[in-house]
Amino acid sequence: MQKKYLIISICFVLIWTASTFSIAIAQDAHSQHQAHSDGAAEKSFKAEMSVPDGIRQEEPFKIKIFIKDDKGQNVPDFDMFQEKLMHLILVSNDLGFFRHLHPEHQGNGYFLTDATLSSAGDYTLFCDYKPAGQKEQLSMLKLGIKGKGKPSDITDTRKTEKILDDIKVRLELSPTTIKVNQETMLTFDLKQTMDNSPVKGLKPYLGEKGHLVIIKKSSVFTIRNYIHAHAMKGGEDSKIEFMTAFPEAGLYKMWCQFDHKGKIMVADFWVNVQP
Ligand SMILES: [Cu+2]
């Protein structure tokens, strides 16, 4: 009798863990969307990666990514979202290095991109894709270069201004203290350094005013550490606004990308999320 009870308990824990995990995936991949409830069974997917041996810093190399379904079969077709079939965010584990890449689909679930790493150390890849007719999926991959890396990125949450060429980017938070799970407005206000006038000549980037990736500083990353926010429509031309919530307290780094006269700029800031 006791044994039977134990088995039932274990099954319950497994089911609970599995359902919690799939909810976590859906929330992360759809952090800015309502969960879909089309009644269809949710499929799971995974990304596998192949990179050459002996990657060296500052030397370009190829990243091959294979998207497979839960039966290990290659996924043949993908839906476009934000103008691409795959968005790949490559960061160093100290979050000092950031690249936003768009691997090209070579067919049958095989994607290919070039990449270059700036120094030795460990890196994480957040791979965002949408198998045809399915929800947006997020898979995590890891790679590294052996050896001594650059000194760690300095975590400075007081810095709210950044100069990029002739543009001054100022980060505004509303409310000014970010609390966990609370909707927060993040505004990136762009001014000309020369005369402090609003920046003109912003073009849409990937179909939106700007693109924002946020990753929580962690010793071991999970997909819950990754937030992809969509820029709000309208508002002043020189202000890029995002509404998002942070699922856990802690330190987060954010990278806002925008297109200024054909050049993709990246403004990065640290924020602290209070419990
Ligand atoms: Cu992208």
Boltz pocket constraint, residues with backbone or C-beta under 6 A from the ligand:
constraints:
  - pocket:
      binder: B
      contacts: [[A, 82], [A, 84], [A, 86], [A, 87], [A, 88], [A, 100], [A, 101], [A, 102], [A, 206]]
      max_distance: 6.0
